[in-house]
Amino acid sequence: MRWNTRWSRRTFLQGIGYSSVLGALDNILPHSKTLLHAQTNAISPDQFAYIASKGIDVFELSADHWTWKQNVPSRSPVSLTLHPSQQFLYAANEVDEYEGLPRGTVEAYRINPKSGFLTLINRQPLSLSGTRPRHIAVSHDGKHLVVAIHGGGAYNILPIEQDGTLGRVTQILKEVGTGSHPIYQASAHPHTVVFDPAGRHLLATDEGRGRISVFAFQNGRMVRTFDTVSQPASRPGHLAMHPAGNFFYVSNLLDGSIDCYRYSPNLEEIEHEQRVMTTQRITAREAQSLVISASGRFLYTSSSDQGLSVWKIDSATGKLSIVQRSILKDRSWTSLTLSSDDRRLFVLDNYQNELSSLAVHPESGELGTVFTVARTTMPRSLVFKQI
């Protein structure tokens, strides 16, 4: 594994192997020893972890020690999100059929505050032809669930009752159009939906149409206010919003690039600021995952060539400068999540069927010691319930 000039792949592979705890790499980064002691002695601010895999796995956390607690049957869960109250968990089921009709589903679960265990509240079908939902988001007031539906090219909105129950679909917004790639962009394919920090707008990527749209969100309804076209044949995928709300970042499926945009909802403007490359491989793939530190100083990305990258964010322009890169073969790091204190980066690996934890240096943002903290089949999404 190579981390800029500081990590050699040979040193890394000799150090970690594939054990459940991948040994301490004190000589890899100047701060890794300090990070390791801080990591193992501290109590995690996150109490439970939920992983969408073959079903939904529940883990209890204590520093870097994860204890498996429960597996809940769920059909092809692909995206998880928590209710703002932390009392309920929602899952999108990436399926083509439900009760004999072409539609996907979403599920609601109640979280036991002491054990973290999940209890299914209900499963709700999406609109007809709304197959293979890709991503979900809960409104800031906790009253609505928004679903980006990849197959069928649409968005659905479902109400959330006080007891966490999902109601029937109340709005269907159908996307129509194509992108410039004749194969991958022959029709609309919404990928990601994200609320901006104020909660009054939704940002959404559509890999099929090659567009990034902004919707006003009020009283449980979304209305398109403006959008922008991504560069030809890029297929915009994951979107990460800067905590300050003035920038966002989008990963592109076809060329492995990351775009930085300036966001001005009051002016109804999206301005492209920068494009950076994360990989040399140019081929169709799953979009690389993005996550921004709570401080807004660093962006972490995964790439298609089994790599991770750390980027520093310029607070004035939003532009990215590389801090650290990595490459490790036989890996598929497709989903990134930061702990609530920004001290650990968690990486789902659906090739090795495991979840790895990397220590994060608080000042430089660099990644240090690596641990495997959990193993599960084909992990796809991770969320934490905080104390």
Phi, psi and omega in degrees: 000137182244126174243094187051227178263001188271332182250133168260145181297321181297315179299318182295312183294323177295328186281323191261321187058212178225039178280171182291333170237118188269106194329164181287134182247071189295334185263001184282314177235148181303330186257003190296326181293316177298318180297320182298313181296318180295325184288317186280339182268339184275152173271131182295139175285352178259131189268316182226150176239143179235126184239125172280119181215235169272085195094198178239121180266140178247129178236143172262139187249142169211103189054234180261018176259116180253132179244121179291135184241324190198148167236123181257126177300131177205136186273109176051055176292133184238334182219131178241147173208151180260150170290148178306331179284350184066015180265342186226149176240141179237144182226142171261133180258115184278075183235161182260347187210143175213124181053041175080004181241150181283093180194150174271185181219165171229152184234149175242136179231144173267137181258125173289121187295337182267312184267340185080357183298150179256141173232125180296128175270304176195164176238128187239130178286154175269182181294156180302139184072003176273075185263157175051062174303144187251325188205150180225156177211144178257136178297157184299330180275359177073016186258352183214147174248130179251135185237128171268119186253113184290306178277126184099344172056065184207169170240140175240147172238131178236138177285150176246122179282170182298330180272010178091352182297139174271128175275180178289159180303128180252343176216137174238122176243108184269131177263140179229138177137175181225167173255194186271343180275125187292337182261305188275348182233042180280345177203172183290140177216081176306140186244309187221142172233133183220132172281142174285168185303329180282341179079006182264351180225151173248135172252138185219139175256143177233102184292332180285315179276347181068040183228155171241120186248151174241127180243134168287138182236118182208135178053038175075019178228145178248135181230125181294130178252322176194165177208176178218152180264129176284170180299151185306137174055037178264330181059077180298134183241253182293148178229135177234127181265133175294140182301334178286342176085003183256354177221155168213164187230142183229133174267143183248132189287324190280326184241005177069023182265164174237128177255139174254131179234143169271136188239122180228085185296326181293328178268356184054054182227139167234123183239126179286128183254324190194152169231130176236154181257140178248352184208158175263353182271126181245103180195160179294140184196177169290143180293141178291148183279152179230143171209139182249138178296152180299332177288343182079010185269336187224145173244134178246134182226149169253155181229169187287345181261040176061036184240162172236147177226145175245129182236139173270136182259125175286122186293336182272319186253342185081355184290155186255143170228137187290136176252319188200143175230156176217153172219129175218120184289162178061035177233154174222077183276098190249350181217129182242140177217134175265145171294160185295340178262006178065015184265349180221140172252126180254133187234121175277135181235100183275005170270314179271354180058051182208169176240124180253151177240130178240129177293143180245126176286128188294333183266313184272340184080357183291154182263138184244233188300142183249136175230148163265118186256343181202152175234134178201159187280122174049060180293143184228335182209147183221134171223154179246140169261124183269156178291000000 
